[in-house]
Amino acid sequence: MTDRDFTELRQQARARPADPRPRASLAVRLPPGPDADASRDQATALARQGLRLGAVDAAHEAATMLFEHFGGVALGVLLAEANLHAGDVAAARRLLSGLVAQHTEAVPARVLLAALELTAGETDAALATCEPIADSGPDGTRIYTQTLLAAGREADAREFAMDAVDRHPPDAELFMLLGTACLALGRHDEAVEAFSEAIRLAPGRPDAYYNLAVAFAKSGAIAAALGVIDAGLQRRPGDGLLDSLREQLVKPA
C-alpha cells in the first residue's frame, strides 16, 4: 500500500471514531510495529464497546479482521464473544475449543468455553475444560467452583472454595459460591459467614442479601433474616425476591 492509501485509511478512522472497522482495517495493513499495535488496540477497544452497545455487526467484522491477522487468545475470545452476541453459539464454541487446544493455559478462553458447556448441561466437559485453570486466579477459581456445584459436588466445591478464599484476594463472587455450597450441605453457620463476607465486599448485590437471609432462616434465626431483608430492601427498594422471602417468613405458621 502507498502512503496515500494509509492516509485515506487514517482519515476514515478519524471520520468514524466509534466504528472499529476502519481502525481494524488500518491495523491489519500497517507494517508490524508500534503504529500497527496501537491501531489494533484501539480497534479492539472499539469492538468491545460496540458489543456492549449493540453494534454487533461492526464489532464482529472488526474482530474477524483482527483475529485472522494477529491471532492470539485475547482476540480469539473477542471474536467468540462477537459470535455469541450474533447468536452463533456453535461458532463460538468451535473457536474457543481451537484456542484451548493450541494454548493450554488460555484462561479467558477456558472460562468462556466452560460457561457455555455449563449452559448446555455438559458438566463433565466443563470440568475437563476448567480444571487446568482452577488455581490460575479469580476467574479460573470461580468457574471451577461453579462447575463443581453444577455437577452436584457440593462438598468438593466447599473444600476448594474454602482453600481458595485463603489464597486469593477477597472476591465477592467466590464467597457467594462458597456460601451456596455450604447452604446445600446444611452448614448454615458457614453459609452465613460466607454470604456476610460477600455483602461486605459487594454491598449492592441483592442476591447476597437474599442468600444470607435464607441461611439465617434455615438456621432458625428468623429475626436476623428479616433484618437482612430490610437492609437489602433499603439498597434495592421493591426487589421482588426479597419482598417474596419476607412475606414467607412473616406468614403465620
Secondary structure, 3 states (H helix, E strand, C coil): CCHHHHHHHHHHHHHCCCCHHHHHHHHHHCCCCHHHHHHHHHHHHHHHHHHHHCCHHHHHHHHHHHHHHHCCHHHHHHHHHHHHHCCCHHHHHHHHHHHHHHCCCCHHHHHHHHHHHHHCCCHHHHHHHHHHHCCCCHHHHHHHHHHHHHCCCHHHHHHHHHHHHHHCCCCHHHHHHHHHHHHHCCCHHHHHHHHHHHHHHCCCCHHHHHHHHHHHHHCCCHHHHHHHHHHHHHHCCCCHHHHHHHHHHHCCC
